[in-house]
């Protein structure tokens, strides 16, 4: 899409979000939701975007990623709210909040600022840093466990005497458990 294309008005976004929230709350299949939203939409641009977002969802992309491909129509605020709703598992509540937000701004103006004016995406950077840090800690944990086991296996009569391998095994186990708990907690949100 070019930057000269018209966007979606706040009225259209409010109706879209409200209908989407209602269908999500009814626990309808996401692909069926997009089919229903397409039928209910009067905007040809919104219908085209709904088709493309549905295709992205079928290919395994997240909703936030699918919507972020249309920066002229969906603001960074909209994208970050959708991303947060997906992470928390409360997409219907987030969509209701977005519908209220857009309904309060029903002057039919377009709610998208220029992409350059947005700046750095701190939320995405934080998530990326968390996973990089998690993988580094997991690597350190595996190295500590491996070193402790190798130390036990190669040095004779070292079981009760020196605390070195015991410390490595303990630290590796604690770090690995921490990584597993962190990853499990992030997935449940």
C-alpha positions as CSV (number, residue, x, y, z in Angstrom):
1,X,0.0,0.0,0.0
2,X,1.2,3.5,-0.7
3,X,1.1,6.3,1.7
4,X,-1.4,8.2,-0.4
5,X,-4.1,5.5,0.1
6,X,-7.0,6.5,2.3
7,X,-7.1,4.8,5.7
8,X,-9.9,3.4,7.7
9,X,-12.0,5.9,9.7
10,X,-12.5,5.7,13.5
11,X,-16.2,4.8,12.9
12,X,-15.2,1.9,10.8
13,X,-12.5,0.8,13.3
14,X,-15.0,1.0,16.2
15,X,-17.6,-1.1,14.4
16,X,-14.9,-3.6,13.3
17,X,-13.5,-4.0,16.8
18,X,-16.9,-4.3,18.4
19,X,-18.0,-7.0,16.0
20,X,-14.7,-8.8,16.3
21,X,-14.9,-8.7,20.1
22,X,-18.5,-10.1,20.1
23,X,-17.5,-12.9,17.8
24,X,-14.3,-13.7,19.9
25,X,-16.4,-13.6,23.0
26,X,-18.7,-16.2,21.4
27,X,-15.7,-18.4,20.9
28,X,-16.1,-18.7,17.1
29,X,-13.2,-20.0,15.0
30,X,-10.9,-17.1,14.0
31,X,-11.2,-17.9,10.3
32,X,-15.0,-17.9,10.5
33,X,-14.8,-14.6,12.4
34,X,-12.9,-13.0,9.5
35,X,-15.4,-14.4,7.0
36,X,-18.3,-12.8,9.1
37,X,-16.4,-9.5,9.4
38,X,-15.8,-9.4,5.7
39,X,-19.5,-9.8,5.0
40,X,-20.5,-7.1,7.5
41,X,-17.9,-4.6,6.3
42,X,-19.1,-1.9,3.9
43,X,-15.6,-0.5,3.2
44,X,-13.9,-2.1,0.2
45,X,-10.5,-1.3,1.7
46,X,-11.4,-3.0,5.0
47,X,-12.7,-6.1,3.1
48,X,-9.5,-6.4,1.2
49,X,-7.4,-6.1,4.4
50,X,-9.6,-8.6,6.2
51,X,-9.0,-11.1,3.3
52,X,-5.2,-10.6,3.5
53,X,-5.1,-10.7,7.3
54,X,-7.2,-14.0,7.2
55,X,-4.6,-15.4,4.7
56,X,-1.8,-14.4,7.1
57,X,-3.6,-16.1,10.0
58,X,-3.9,-19.3,7.9
59,X,-0.2,-19.1,7.3
60,X,0.5,-19.1,11.0
61,X,1.2,-15.4,11.6
62,X,-0.1,-13.7,14.8
63,X,-2.9,-11.1,14.5
64,X,-0.6,-8.3,15.5
65,X,1.9,-9.2,12.8
66,X,-0.9,-9.5,10.2
67,X,-2.4,-6.1,11.1
68,X,1.1,-4.5,11.3
69,X,1.5,-5.1,7.6
70,X,-1.0,-2.2,7.0
71,X,0.6,0.8,8.8
72,X,-1.6,3.2,6.8
73,X,-4.7,1.7,8.3
74,X,-3.8,0.4,11.7
75,X,-1.9,2.6,14.2
76,X,1.0,1.4,16.3
77,X,-1.4,1.8,19.3
78,X,-3.8,-0.6,17.7
79,X,-1.1,-3.1,16.9
80,X,0.4,-3.0,20.4
81,X,-3.0,-3.5,22.0
82,X,-3.7,-6.5,19.7
83,X,-0.3,-7.9,20.6
84,X,-1.0,-7.5,24.3
85,X,-4.4,-9.1,23.9
86,X,-2.8,-12.1,22.2
87,X,-0.1,-12.4,24.9
88,X,-2.6,-12.2,27.8
89,X,-5.2,-14.4,26.1
90,X,-7.8,-11.6,26.5
91,X,-8.2,-10.5,22.9
92,X,-12.0,-10.0,23.2
93,X,-11.5,-7.6,26.1
94,X,-8.8,-5.7,24.3
95,X,-11.0,-5.4,21.2
96,X,-13.8,-4.1,23.3
97,X,-11.4,-1.5,24.7
98,X,-10.3,-0.6,21.2
99,X,-13.9,-0.2,20.1
100,X,-14.6,2.2,23.0
101,X,-11.4,4.1,22.1
102,X,-12.3,4.5,18.5
103,X,-16.0,5.2,19.3
104,X,-14.9,8.1,21.5
105,X,-13.0,9.6,18.6
106,X,-15.8,9.3,16.0
107,X,-14.9,12.5,14.1
108,X,-14.3,10.2,11.1
109,X,-10.7,11.1,11.0
110,X,-8.0,8.6,10.3
111,X,-6.2,7.4,13.5
112,X,-2.8,6.6,11.9
113,X,0.2,8.8,12.4
114,X,3.1,8.7,10.1
115,X,5.2,5.6,10.6
116,X,8.4,7.7,10.9
117,X,6.9,9.8,13.7
118,X,6.3,6.7,15.9
119,X,9.9,6.1,16.8
120,X,11.4,3.0,18.3
121,X,9.2,0.1,19.3
122,X,10.2,-0.5,22.9
123,X,7.8,-3.3,23.5
124,X,9.1,-5.4,20.7
125,X,12.7,-4.7,21.7
126,X,11.9,-5.7,25.3
127,X,10.4,-9.0,24.2
128,X,13.4,-9.7,22.0
129,X,15.8,-8.9,24.8
130,X,13.9,-11.1,27.2
131,X,14.2,-14.1,24.8
132,X,17.8,-13.4,24.0
133,X,18.6,-13.2,27.7
134,X,16.6,-16.4,28.4
135,X,18.5,-18.3,25.7
136,X,21.9,-17.1,27.1
137,X,20.9,-18.2,30.6
138,X,19.8,-21.5,29.2
139,X,23.1,-21.9,27.5
140,X,25.0,-21.1,30.7
141,X,22.9,-23.6,32.6
142,X,23.5,-26.4,30.1
143,X,27.3,-25.6,30.1
144,X,27.4,-25.7,33.9
145,X,25.5,-29.0,34.1
146,X,27.7,-30.5,31.4
147,X,30.9,-29.3,33.1
148,X,29.8,-30.7,36.4
149,X,29.0,-34.0,34.9
150,X,32.3,-34.2,33.0
151,X,34.2,-33.2,36.1
152,X,32.5,-36.1,38.0
153,X,33.2,-38.5,35.1
154,X,36.9,-37.7,34.6
155,X,38.4,-37.1,38.0
156,X,38.8,-40.2,40.2
157,X,37.8,-40.1,43.9
158,X,36.4,-36.6,43.6
159,X,32.8,-37.3,44.6
160,X,32.8,-36.4,48.3
161,X,35.9,-34.2,48.5
162,X,35.7,-31.1,46.4
163,X,32.6,-28.8,46.1
164,X,33.4,-27.7,42.5
165,X,31.3,-30.2,40.5
166,X,28.5,-30.0,43.1
167,X,28.4,-26.2,42.7
168,X,28.3,-26.5,38.9
169,X,25.5,-29.0,39.0
170,X,23.5,-26.9,41.5
171,X,23.9,-23.6,39.6
172,X,23.1,-25.3,36.3
173,X,20.0,-26.9,37.7
174,X,18.7,-23.7,39.3
175,X,19.4,-21.7,36.1
176,X,17.7,-24.3,33.9
177,X,14.6,-24.4,36.2
178,X,14.4,-20.6,36.2
179,X,14.5,-20.6,32.4
180,X,11.8,-23.3,32.2
181,X,9.6,-21.4,34.7
182,X,10.1,-18.1,32.9
183,X,9.3,-19.6,29.5
184,X,6.2,-21.4,30.8
185,X,5.0,-18.2,32.5
186,X,5.4,-16.2,29.3
187,X,3.4,-18.8,27.3
188,X,0.4,-18.8,29.7
189,X,-0.1,-15.0,29.5
